Structure formats: C-alpha cells, structure tokens
Amino acid sequence: MEFVRTGIDGVDGLFSKNGYPSGNSILVLGGPGSGKSIFGMQYLYKGATVYDEPGIYVTLEETPQKIERNMAEFGWDVSKLTEEGKIIIIDATTPRIQEADSDVARSGLGMDNLIRNLKDMVEKNGTKRVVIDSLSLLAMQSSDDFDLRTNLIRLSVSLSALDVTTIVLSEAETNEIGTSVFPPETFLFDGVLWMMLDTNSQERRLAIRKMRGTKHVLGSYRFAIDDEGIKMKA
C-alpha cells in the first residue's frame, strides 16, 4: 500500500506510516475559522511543489481568483501553478456556472457532470490529489439527505477508481463530532479529520477521528496558522 504525505508540518507524523493511504477519501470537518480551506490548498500546493503530484480544487463558494489571492498570503503562487497545469481550480458555483460559457465552468452543474469532468481532467493531467470545498454547499444542490449520501458514495467510488486521494471539506455544527456526535457523512468516508478554533482561548486543534488503512494517534493536537500555512505545535 502506498501512503500520501500532506506535506503539512507535523501532520504526517500523526500517522504511523507518515501519511494516509493513497486513494482514500477523507472528510475534513470544522467550524468557521478553523483552517479547513487552508488545509485543503496546502495539501494541493505541497503535492504540486514537493511531491510532483498534480491536483484539482473544486470550489462551490469562492471564485478561483479569490482563492489564488487568499493563498498568496502564505507565499503560495497558485496562479503560476494553474498556468503550469499543476493545480486546476474548477469553479462549480451554480450562479456563476449559469453565467459562464466554458465547459470547465459548467463542470459542477450536477453530480454527473462533476464526476465526468473530474474523470476527464484526472486522466488528462495525471492528477493525484483532489479537494472539494465544500460538502455543505454540495448538500444544498441535493434534493434530500438520501440524494446527498447517494451522490457522495458515487463521487467517492468514482475518485477511488481513478486512484486519487481526495479531501472533502465540510462545516461542523458541533465540536463533539467523533466523540459523542456521529453525522451520517462520517461513515461514508475512509477518514475523518476534525479541526476546531476555540473562540475563548483562540487556540486551534486538530484530531484524527478515523483513518482506514493505517494506525494513527488519538487525542487532539494544537496547531497554528502562520505566514507559511498550517504547522502543528509541540
């Protein structure tokens, strides 16, 4: 079994094999300000610049231009990587899709189109890493919970068949996920990572709630977001 390194300082060491299994689909849960989007883009950026693994970022909220501008704050030249084809940003936001003319922009209009366009891009570009931001917005495009879960299973199975390792970001409604609260979506993914910002102490923490295919540490661990992105604290 091959293992994928996030490249995020201190995160890989939380796993017994210094990374999680290749091909896994991983749910990253957290509230506002917890660092989910930074985690997702840092995973793609390190993949493209350190491990020579091209990536795709599917955005259902922010524009590609805003994502590139936000990530530039950490010294990550995402714009250059998109020009080189090492990172592709798919704008899957419904209002913008309806105004766009390009096939790439329309790729998020419906799960069938999203899966088909992801498959085409993965095969064309040799993509190894995918980030979807976010499950919360994807849920709004589903008619009900059953429809959402069915689509998530289809998406997860399709991406696993393409041998890509996927991170799906989602908003958490509580800090008790994985301890006393178990949302249905946590059972649909190979791994669940939880990120939290304590508004009282202003301290951020990360925990691995599950990860199929490898052992990992238990408990929650402090991390910081500085000028270079996410770093675990001692």
C-alpha positions as YAML, in Angstrom:
chain: A
units: angstrom
residues:
- id: 1
  name: MET
  ca: [0.00, 0.00, 0.00]
- id: 2
  name: GLU
  ca: [1.24, 3.49, -0.89]
- id: 3
  name: PHE
  ca: [0.90, 6.38, 1.53]
- id: 4
  name: VAL
  ca: [0.32, 10.04, 0.72]
- id: 5
  name: ARG
  ca: [2.12, 12.78, 2.61]
- id: 6
  name: THR
  ca: [0.24, 16.00, 3.16]
- id: 7
  name: GLY
  ca: [3.47, 17.99, 3.38]
- id: 8
  name: ILE
  ca: [1.86, 19.98, 6.21]
- id: 9
  name: ASP
  ca: [4.37, 20.47, 9.02]
- id: 10
  name: GLY
  ca: [3.69, 17.98, 11.81]
- id: 11
  name: VAL
  ca: [0.51, 16.43, 10.36]
- id: 12
  name: ASP
  ca: [2.07, 13.43, 8.62]
- id: 13
  name: GLY
  ca: [3.75, 12.36, 11.85]
- id: 14
  name: LEU
  ca: [0.33, 11.77, 13.40]
- id: 15
  name: PHE
  ca: [0.05, 8.66, 11.21]
- id: 16
  name: SER
  ca: [2.08, 5.50, 11.77]
- id: 17
  name: LYS
  ca: [3.22, 5.48, 8.12]
- id: 18
  name: ASN
  ca: [3.80, 9.26, 7.99]
- id: 19
  name: GLY
  ca: [0.76, 9.78, 5.78]
- id: 20
  name: TYR
  ca: [-2.59, 8.29, 4.89]
- id: 21
  name: PRO
  ca: [-3.31, 5.54, 2.33]
- id: 22
  name: SER
  ca: [-3.32, 6.54, -1.32]
- id: 23
  name: GLY
  ca: [-6.81, 6.51, -2.80]
- id: 24
  name: ASN
  ca: [-8.59, 7.34, 0.45]
- id: 25
  name: SER
  ca: [-11.45, 9.85, 0.52]
- id: 26
  name: ILE
  ca: [-11.12, 12.00, 3.65]
- id: 27
  name: LEU
  ca: [-13.68, 14.30, 5.27]
- id: 28
  name: VAL
  ca: [-12.22, 17.38, 6.97]
- id: 29
  name: LEU
  ca: [-14.75, 18.90, 9.39]
- id: 30
  name: GLY
  ca: [-14.50, 22.22, 11.18]
- id: 31
  name: GLY
  ca: [-16.27, 25.42, 12.08]
- id: 32
  name: PRO
  ca: [-15.63, 28.89, 10.61]
- id: 33
  name: GLY
  ca: [-12.01, 29.99, 11.01]
- id: 34
  name: SER
  ca: [-10.74, 26.51, 11.87]
- id: 35
  name: GLY
  ca: [-8.42, 26.39, 8.82]
- id: 36
  name: LYS
  ca: [-10.18, 23.86, 6.57]
- id: 37
  name: SER
  ca: [-9.67, 25.70, 3.28]
- id: 38
  name: ILE
  ca: [-6.03, 26.41, 4.13]
- id: 39
  name: PHE
  ca: [-5.53, 22.71, 4.94]
- id: 40
  name: GLY
  ca: [-7.04, 21.74, 1.58]
- id: 41
  name: MET
  ca: [-5.00, 24.15, -0.52]
- id: 42
  name: GLN
  ca: [-1.79, 23.47, 1.44]
- id: 43
  name: TYR
  ca: [-2.29, 19.76, 0.70]
- id: 44
  name: LEU
  ca: [-2.57, 20.55, -3.02]
- id: 45
  name: TYR
  ca: [0.26, 23.10, -3.01]
- id: 46
  name: LYS
  ca: [2.72, 20.75, -1.30]
- id: 47
  name: GLY
  ca: [1.66, 17.97, -3.62]
- id: 48
  name: ALA
  ca: [2.39, 20.08, -6.69]
- id: 49
  name: THR
  ca: [5.64, 21.68, -5.48]
- id: 50
  name: VAL
  ca: [7.23, 19.00, -3.27]
- id: 51
  name: TYR
  ca: [5.87, 15.62, -4.40]
- id: 52
  name: ASP
  ca: [5.23, 16.30, -8.12]
- id: 53
  name: GLU
  ca: [1.57, 15.29, -7.74]
- id: 54
  name: PRO
  ca: [-0.85, 17.49, -9.73]
- id: 55
  name: GLY
  ca: [-4.10, 18.46, -8.00]
- id: 56
  name: ILE
  ca: [-7.63, 19.71, -8.60]
- id: 57
  name: TYR
  ca: [-9.52, 22.13, -6.33]
- id: 58
  name: VAL
  ca: [-13.31, 22.14, -6.77]
- id: 59
  name: THR
  ca: [-14.83, 25.32, -5.32]
- id: 60
  name: LEU
  ca: [-18.54, 25.64, -4.67]
- id: 61
  name: GLU
  ca: [-18.25, 29.00, -2.93]
- id: 62
  name: GLU
  ca: [-15.31, 31.35, -3.57]
- id: 63
  name: THR
  ca: [-14.11, 32.40, -7.01]
- id: 64
  name: PRO
  ca: [-10.82, 30.95, -8.32]
- id: 65
  name: GLN
  ca: [-9.39, 34.48, -8.32]
- id: 66
  name: LYS
  ca: [-10.21, 34.96, -4.64]
- id: 67
  name: ILE
  ca: [-8.73, 31.58, -3.74]
- id: 68
  name: GLU
  ca: [-5.50, 32.45, -5.54]
- id: 69
  name: ARG
  ca: [-5.37, 35.84, -3.80]
- id: 70
  name: ASN
  ca: [-6.02, 34.35, -0.35]
- id: 71
  name: MET
  ca: [-3.37, 31.65, -0.78]
- id: 72
  name: ALA
  ca: [-0.81, 34.23, -1.94]
- id: 73
  name: GLU
  ca: [-0.81, 35.46, 1.68]
- id: 74
  name: PHE
  ca: [1.17, 32.31, 2.53]
- id: 75
  name: GLY
  ca: [3.61, 32.76, -0.32]
- id: 76
  name: TRP
  ca: [1.86, 30.16, -2.46]
- id: 77
  name: ASP
  ca: [1.81, 31.19, -6.10]
- id: 78
  name: VAL
  ca: [-1.27, 29.19, -7.04]
- id: 79
  name: SER
  ca: [-1.76, 31.30, -10.17]
- id: 80
  name: LYS
  ca: [1.62, 30.15, -11.52]
- id: 81
  name: LEU
  ca: [0.77, 26.53, -10.72]
- id: 82
  name: THR
  ca: [-2.57, 26.79, -12.54]
- id: 83
  name: GLU
  ca: [-0.78, 28.22, -15.59]
- id: 84
  name: GLU
  ca: [1.59, 25.25, -15.49]
- id: 85
  name: GLY
  ca: [-1.31, 22.79, -15.14]
- id: 86
  name: LYS
  ca: [-0.08, 21.53, -11.78]
- id: 87
  name: ILE
  ca: [-3.22, 22.76, -10.00]
- id: 88
  name: ILE
  ca: [-6.62, 23.11, -11.67]
- id: 89
  name: ILE
  ca: [-9.39, 25.10, -9.98]
- id: 90
  name: ILE
  ca: [-12.91, 24.11, -11.03]
- id: 91
  name: ASP
  ca: [-15.50, 26.80, -10.39]
- id: 92
  name: ALA
  ca: [-18.60, 24.75, -9.54]
- id: 93
  name: THR
  ca: [-20.70, 27.55, -8.06]
- id: 94
  name: THR
  ca: [-24.19, 27.39, -9.58]
- id: 95
  name: PRO
  ca: [-24.87, 31.16, -10.09]
- id: 96
  name: ARG
  ca: [-21.52, 31.65, -11.84]
- id: 97
  name: ILE
  ca: [-21.96, 28.47, -13.90]
- id: 98
  name: GLN
  ca: [-25.21, 29.81, -15.27]
- id: 99
  name: GLU
  ca: [-23.41, 32.94, -16.50]
- id: 100
  name: ALA
  ca: [-20.33, 31.18, -17.85]
- id: 101
  name: ASP
  ca: [-19.64, 29.92, -21.36]
- id: 102
  name: SER
  ca: [-16.76, 27.49, -20.77]
- id: 103
  name: ASP
  ca: [-17.20, 23.75, -20.39]
- id: 104
  name: VAL
  ca: [-14.86, 23.78, -17.39]
- id: 105
  name: ALA
  ca: [-17.07, 26.27, -15.57]
- id: 106
  name: ARG
  ca: [-20.15, 24.17, -16.25]
- id: 107
  name: SER
  ca: [-18.47, 21.06, -14.82]
- id: 108
  name: GLY
  ca: [-20.05, 21.49, -11.41]
- id: 109
  name: LEU
  ca: [-23.63, 21.68, -12.70]
- id: 110
  name: GLY
  ca: [-24.94, 18.38, -11.35]
- id: 111
  name: MET
  ca: [-23.11, 15.39, -9.91]
- id: 112
  name: ASP
  ca: [-22.96, 13.56, -13.26]
- id: 113
  name: ASN
  ca: [-21.17, 16.48, -14.92]
- id: 114
  name: LEU
  ca: [-18.87, 16.95, -11.93]
- id: 115
  name: ILE
  ca: [-17.82, 13.29, -11.93]
- id: 116
  name: ARG
  ca: [-17.41, 13.20, -15.71]
- id: 117
  name: ASN
  ca: [-15.30, 16.35, -15.86]
- id: 118
  name: LEU
  ca: [-13.19, 15.28, -12.88]
- id: 119
  name: LYS
  ca: [-12.57, 11.94, -14.60]
- id: 120
  name: ASP
  ca: [-11.53, 13.65, -17.84]
- id: 121
  name: MET
  ca: [-9.20, 16.07, -16.04]
- id: 122
  name: VAL
  ca: [-7.66, 13.41, -13.81]
- id: 123
  name: GLU
  ca: [-6.86, 11.20, -16.79]
- id: 124
  name: LYS
  ca: [-5.60, 14.11, -18.92]
- id: 125
  name: ASN
  ca: [-3.41, 15.76, -16.28]
- id: 126
  name: GLY
  ca: [-2.27, 12.77, -14.21]
- id: 127
  name: THR
  ca: [-4.00, 14.23, -11.15]
- id: 128
  name: LYS
  ca: [-3.21, 12.57, -7.82]
- id: 129
  name: ARG
  ca: [-4.90, 14.92, -5.33]
- id: 130
  name: VAL
  ca: [-8.42, 16.37, -5.27]
- id: 131
  name: VAL
  ca: [-10.01, 18.84, -2.83]
- id: 132
  name: ILE
  ca: [-13.75, 19.61, -2.80]
- id: 133
  name: ASP
  ca: [-14.82, 22.77, -0.95]
- id: 134
  name: SER
  ca: [-17.33, 22.14, 0.42]
- id: 135
  name: LEU
  ca: [-19.73, 19.35, 1.33]
- id: 136
  name: SER
  ca: [-22.01, 21.90, 2.98]
- id: 137
  name: LEU
  ca: [-22.55, 23.67, -0.36]
- id: 138
  name: LEU
  ca: [-22.81, 20.35, -2.19]
- id: 139
  name: ALA
  ca: [-25.63, 19.39, 0.18]
- id: 140
  name: MET
  ca: [-27.59, 22.44, -0.95]
- id: 141
  name: GLN
  ca: [-27.55, 21.05, -4.50]
- id: 142
  name: SER
  ca: [-29.11, 17.74, -3.35]
- id: 143
  name: SER
  ca: [-32.86, 17.25, -3.05]
- id: 144
  name: ASP
  ca: [-32.68, 15.46, 0.32]
- id: 145
  name: ASP
  ca: [-30.31, 13.57, 2.66]
- id: 146
  name: PHE
  ca: [-30.69, 10.32, 0.73]
- id: 147
  name: ASP
  ca: [-29.82, 12.07, -2.54]
- id: 148
  name: LEU
  ca: [-26.77, 13.68, -0.91]
- id: 149
  name: ARG
  ca: [-25.47, 10.40, 0.53]
- id: 150
  name: THR
  ca: [-26.03, 8.61, -2.76]
- id: 151
  name: ASN
  ca: [-24.11, 11.31, -4.60]
- id: 152
  name: LEU
  ca: [-21.29, 11.24, -2.03]
- id: 153
  name: ILE
  ca: [-20.92, 7.48, -2.42]
- id: 154
  name: ARG
  ca: [-20.87, 7.83, -6.21]
- id: 155
  name: LEU
  ca: [-18.28, 10.58, -6.01]
- id: 156
  name: SER
  ca: [-16.10, 8.68, -3.52]
- id: 157
  name: VAL
  ca: [-16.22, 5.44, -5.52]
- id: 158
  name: SER
  ca: [-15.51, 7.26, -8.78]
- id: 159
  name: LEU
  ca: [-12.49, 9.10, -7.37]
- id: 160
  name: SER
  ca: [-11.11, 5.95, -5.70]
- id: 161
  name: ALA
  ca: [-11.35, 4.13, -9.04]
- id: 162
  name: LEU
  ca: [-9.21, 6.92, -10.55]
- id: 163
  name: ASP
  ca: [-6.52, 6.36, -7.88]
- id: 164
  name: VAL
  ca: [-6.67, 9.90, -6.50]
- id: 165
  name: THR
  ca: [-6.61, 10.85, -2.82]
- id: 166
  name: THR
  ca: [-9.46, 13.22, -2.03]
- id: 167
  name: ILE
  ca: [-10.16, 15.70, 0.74]
- id: 168
  name: VAL
  ca: [-13.75, 16.91, 1.14]
- id: 169
  name: LEU
  ca: [-14.19, 19.97, 3.37]
- id: 170
  name: SER
  ca: [-17.35, 20.48, 5.42]
- id: 171
  name: GLU
  ca: [-18.74, 22.73, 8.13]
- id: 172
  name: ALA
  ca: [-19.08, 21.16, 11.59]
- id: 173
  name: GLU
  ca: [-22.13, 22.02, 13.68]
- id: 174
  name: THR
  ca: [-20.51, 20.92, 16.94]
- id: 175
  name: ASN
  ca: [-17.09, 20.26, 18.48]
- id: 176
  name: GLU
  ca: [-18.25, 16.81, 19.62]
- id: 177
  name: ILE
  ca: [-18.03, 15.12, 16.23]
- id: 178
  name: GLY
  ca: [-16.37, 11.73, 16.52]
- id: 179
  name: THR
  ca: [-16.77, 11.59, 20.29]
- id: 180
  name: SER
  ca: [-20.49, 11.81, 21.07]
- id: 181
  name: VAL
  ca: [-21.91, 13.04, 17.75]
- id: 182
  name: PHE
  ca: [-21.62, 10.97, 14.56]
- id: 183
  name: PRO
  ca: [-23.16, 12.60, 11.47]
- id: 184
  name: PRO
  ca: [-24.09, 10.11, 8.71]
- id: 185
  name: GLU
  ca: [-21.47, 11.52, 6.34]
- id: 186
  name: THR
  ca: [-18.66, 10.47, 8.68]
- id: 187
  name: PHE
  ca: [-19.44, 6.83, 7.85]
- id: 188
  name: LEU
  ca: [-19.19, 7.42, 4.09]
- id: 189
  name: PHE
  ca: [-15.51, 8.40, 4.02]
- id: 190
  name: ASP
  ca: [-12.29, 6.45, 4.60]
- id: 191
  name: GLY
  ca: [-11.04, 9.09, 7.01]
- id: 192
  name: VAL
  ca: [-12.35, 11.90, 9.18]
- id: 193
  name: LEU
  ca: [-10.21, 14.82, 10.38]
- id: 194
  name: TRP
  ca: [-11.67, 17.36, 12.79]
- id: 195
  name: MET
  ca: [-10.40, 20.95, 13.08]
- id: 196
  name: MET
  ca: [-11.51, 23.39, 15.77]
- id: 197
  name: LEU
  ca: [-11.00, 27.02, 16.77]
- id: 198
  name: ASP
  ca: [-11.70, 27.62, 20.47]
- id: 199
  name: THR
  ca: [-13.12, 31.13, 20.50]
- id: 200
  name: ASN
  ca: [-12.34, 31.55, 24.21]
- id: 201
  name: SER
  ca: [-8.67, 30.59, 24.15]
- id: 202
  name: GLN
  ca: [-8.19, 31.41, 20.44]
- id: 203
  name: GLU
  ca: [-6.44, 28.04, 20.16]
- id: 204
  name: ARG
  ca: [-6.75, 25.76, 17.16]
- id: 205
  name: ARG
  ca: [-6.76, 21.96, 17.47]
- id: 206
  name: LEU
  ca: [-6.78, 19.00, 15.06]
- id: 207
  name: ALA
  ca: [-7.80, 15.40, 15.69]
- id: 208
  name: ILE
  ca: [-7.96, 12.26, 13.55]
- id: 209
  name: ARG
  ca: [-11.33, 10.65, 14.22]
- id: 210
  name: LYS
  ca: [-10.74, 7.71, 11.87]
- id: 211
  name: MET
  ca: [-8.50, 6.62, 9.01]
- id: 212
  name: ARG
  ca: [-8.90, 3.30, 7.25]
- id: 213
  name: GLY
  ca: [-5.72, 1.51, 6.26]
- id: 214
  name: THR
  ca: [-3.32, 2.92, 8.85]
- id: 215
  name: LYS
  ca: [-2.85, 3.48, 12.56]
- id: 216
  name: HIS
  ca: [-2.85, 7.00, 13.94]
- id: 217
  name: VAL
  ca: [-2.55, 8.90, 17.18]
- id: 218
  name: LEU
  ca: [-5.57, 9.60, 19.36]
- id: 219
  name: GLY
  ca: [-6.45, 12.90, 21.00]
- id: 220
  name: SER
  ca: [-6.49, 16.45, 19.72]
- id: 221
  name: TYR
  ca: [-3.34, 18.41, 18.94]
- id: 222
  name: ARG
  ca: [-2.65, 22.12, 18.83]
- id: 223
  name: PHE
  ca: [-1.73, 23.81, 15.58]
- id: 224
  name: ALA
  ca: [-1.10, 27.34, 14.38]
- id: 225
  name: ILE
  ca: [-1.59, 29.21, 11.12]
- id: 226
  name: ASP
  ca: [1.36, 31.47, 10.34]
- id: 227
  name: ASP
  ca: [2.82, 33.14, 7.24]
- id: 228
  name: GLU
  ca: [3.66, 29.73, 5.76]
- id: 229
  name: GLY
  ca: [0.36, 28.00, 6.47]
- id: 230
  name: ILE
  ca: [-0.58, 25.31, 9.00]
- id: 231
  name: LYS
  ca: [2.00, 23.99, 11.47]
- id: 232
  name: MET
  ca: [1.45, 21.60, 14.35]
- id: 233
  name: LYS
  ca: [2.63, 22.80, 17.76]
- id: 234
  name: ALA
  ca: [4.78, 20.75, 20.13]
...
